[in-house]
Amino acid sequence: MLKKRIAAVLLVQNGIVVQSIGFGKYLPIGKPEIAVEFLNEWGIDEIILLDISATRLMKSPDIEMVNRVAKKCFVPLTVGGGITTLDHVSRLIRNGADKIAINQIAINSPNFINDVADIYGSQCVVASIDVCKTNNGKYRVFDYISSLKIKLTPEELAKKYSDNGAGEILLNSVDRDGSKAGFDLDLIALISESISVPVICCGGAALPSHFLEVFTKTNVEAAAAANFFHYTEHSVTSLKGFLQNEISIRHDTQAKYLGSTLDKYGRLLKKTDDELDRMKFSIIEKEII
């Protein structure tokens, strides 16, 4: 059985990683290369770098930023934002991107997915779909540029993208973004069961239990988060420590927290005094000759 993957999403606005709340409010975090360096050290499986200001401002991808980030990244790196031409794709791959994430260009020119897949392979194409609920509870695709819902349903668009050659679908819940309410399990199950390509879900993660829930209650291949990883030291390692006895995951860092107790937020709890005492090194008296 394939191991489940944990992905970190870094949203970049004007060159700075930001925390997103509801696709409308953004709080600054720091430089993307520093965030990538920490995530690598903590054992993340892959990183998704999305420049959310590039398309809105009609800018090309920030190749220099991608190049800086790639030098710090030792896991698969997916890059999105501002991609409108095959030249953009080529330059991103030459500067360290392993995969490219496309959103707006896929909505407006679906054949672009075929064009990229024909040259670089389907494994290189991640089609990103933003989804929100209507007032009657139906799921609709959200166009973040116009802030309007489009007519196609998420499952229709996901199938269209996969048929066109997308190797993965990045499924973003607009309603859950920054909510800390957990992943939208109904949406994730709907999409992952309607297509054969892997789905990466994102939106709402705030607790390690949210990751366990989505992995055990849906057949999603990867779970991603942005805000969850920003504010807690070793957040990836502690998350995997929480998950390691429940599901099959990659766990390559030396710190695995085996036998340790974590609270519901994934923070390492202090051991009892007796446990700490047993962990002390034995003192060996200096030999006198």
Residue pairs with C-beta under 8 A, 6 or more apart in sequence:
1 248
2 221
2 248
3 248
3 249
3 250
4 215
4 221
4 222
4 223
4 243
4 247
4 248
4 249
5 45
5 46
5 200
5 221
5 222
5 223
5 249
5 250
6 44
6 45
6 211
6 222
6 223
6 224
6 236
6 239
6 240
6 249
6 250
7 44
7 45
7 46
7 47
7 48
7 200
7 202
7 222
7 223
7 224
7 225
8 39
8 44
8 46
8 47
8 48
8 224
8 225
8 226
8 229
8 236
9 48
9 50
9 202
9 224
9 225
9 226
10 17
10 32
10 35
10 36
10 47
10 48
10 49
10 50
10 226
11 17
11 18
11 19
11 20
11 26
11 50
11 52
11 226
12 18
12 32
12 49
12 50
12 51
12 52
12 53
12 62
12 65
12 81
13 26
13 51
13 52
13 53
14 53
15 32
15 62
15 65
16 28
16 29
16 30
16 31
16 32
17 28
17 29
17 30
17 31
17 32
17 35
17 230
18 26
18 27
18 28
18 29
18 52
19 26
19 27
19 28
19 29
19 178
19 226
19 227
19 230
20 26
20 52
20 177
20 178
20 226
20 227
21 27
21 177
21 178
21 179
22 174
22 175
22 177
22 178
22 179
23 130
23 142
23 144
23 174
23 177
25 178
29 35
29 230
32 49
32 65
32 68
32 69
33 68
33 69
33 71
33 72
35 230
36 47
36 49
36 69
36 72
36 73
37 72
39 47
39 229
39 236
40 72
40 73
40 74
40 75
41 253
42 229
42 234
42 235
42 236
42 237
42 253
43 236
43 237
43 240
43 250
43 251
43 252
43 253
44 75
44 229
44 236
45 75
45 76
45 222
45 250
46 75
46 76
46 77
46 78
46 222
47 73
47 75
47 76
47 77
47 78
48 78
48 80
48 101
48 126
48 170
48 200
48 224
49 66
49 69
49 77
49 78
49 79
49 80
49 81
50 79
50 80
50 81
50 101
50 128
51 61
51 62
51 65
51 79
51 80
51 81
51 82
52 81
52 144
53 59
53 81
54 60
54 61
54 62
54 81
54 82
55 81
55 82
55 103
55 104
55 145
56 144
56 145
59 82
60 82
60 84
60 88
61 79
61 81
61 82
61 83
61 88
61 91
61 92
62 81
62 82
63 91
63 92
63 95
66 79
66 92
66 95
66 96
66 97
67 95
67 96
69 77
69 96
70 77
70 95
70 96
70 97
71 96
73 96
76 98
76 99
77 96
77 97
77 98
77 99
78 97
78 98
78 99
78 100
78 101
78 126
78 170
79 92
79 97
79 99
79 100
79 101
80 100
80 101
80 102
80 103
80 126
80 128
81 101
82 88
83 89
83 92
83 100
83 101
83 102
83 105
84 105
86 115
86 116
86 119
89 100
89 116
89 119
89 120
89 124
92 100
93 100
93 120
93 124
98 124
99 123
99 124
99 125
99 126
99 167
99 168
100 116
100 124
100 125
100 126
101 126
101 127
101 128
101 170
102 112
102 113
102 116
102 125
102 126
102 127
102 128
103 127
103 128
103 129
103 130
103 144
104 143
104 145
105 112
106 112
106 113
106 127
106 128
106 161
106 166
107 141
107 143
107 150
107 157
110 160
110 161
110 164
111 164
113 125
113 127
113 161
113 164
113 165
113 166
114 164
114 165
116 124
116 125
116 165
117 124
117 125
117 164
117 165
117 166
117 167
118 165
121 167
122 165
122 166
122 167
122 197
123 167
124 167
125 165
125 166
125 167
125 168
126 166
126 167
126 168
126 169
126 170
126 200
127 158
127 161
127 162
127 166
127 168
127 169
127 170
128 169
128 170
128 172
129 141
129 154
129 157
129 158
129 161
129 169
129 170
129 171
129 172
129 191
130 141
130 142
130 143
130 144
130 172
130 174
131 139
131 140
131 141
131 142
131 154
131 171
131 172
131 173
131 174
131 184
131 187
132 139
132 140
132 142
132 149
132 173
132 174
132 175
133 139
133 140
133 175
134 140
134 149
138 153
139 153
139 154
139 187
139 190
140 149
140 150
140 153
140 154
141 149
141 150
141 152
141 153
141 154
141 157
142 148
142 149
142 150
142 174
143 149
143 150
144 174
152 160
154 171
154 187
154 190
154 191
155 190
155 191
155 194
155 195
158 169
158 171
158 191
158 194
158 195
158 199
159 194
159 195
161 169
162 169
162 195
162 196
162 197
166 197
167 197
167 198
168 197
168 198
168 199
168 200
169 191
169 195
169 197
169 198
169 199
169 200
170 200
170 202
170 224
171 187
171 188
171 191
171 199
171 200
171 201
171 202
172 202
172 203
173 183
173 184
173 187
173 201
173 202
173 203
173 204
174 203
175 184
175 203
176 182
176 183
176 184
176 203
176 204
177 203
177 204
178 227
179 203
179 204
180 204
180 206
181 204
181 206
182 204
182 205
182 206
182 207
182 210
182 213
182 214
183 201
183 203
183 204
183 205
183 210
183 213
183 214
183 223
184 201
184 203
184 204
185 213
185 214
185 217
185 218
188 199
188 201
188 214
188 218
188 220
189 217
189 218
189 219
191 199
192 199
192 201
192 218
192 219
192 220
192 221
193 219
198 221
198 222
199 220
199 221
199 222
200 220
200 221
200 222
200 223
200 224
201 214
201 218
201 220
201 222
201 223
201 224
202 223
202 224
202 225
202 226
204 210
205 211
205 223
205 225
205 227
205 228
206 227
206 228
207 264
207 265
207 266
208 238
208 239
208 242
208 243
208 262
208 264
208 265
208 266
209 242
209 264
211 223
211 225
211 239
211 242
211 243
212 242
212 243
212 246
212 247
214 220
214 223
215 223
215 243
215 247
216 246
216 247
228 235
228 239
229 235
229 236
232 238
232 265
232 266
232 267
234 255
235 266
237 253
237 255
237 256
237 257
238 257
238 262
238 266
238 267
238 268
239 266
240 249
240 250
240 251
240 253
240 256
241 256
241 257
241 258
241 260
241 262
241 266
241 268
242 262
242 266
243 249
244 251
244 256
244 258
257 268
260 268
260 269
260 271
261 268
261 269
261 271
262 268
262 269
263 269
271 279
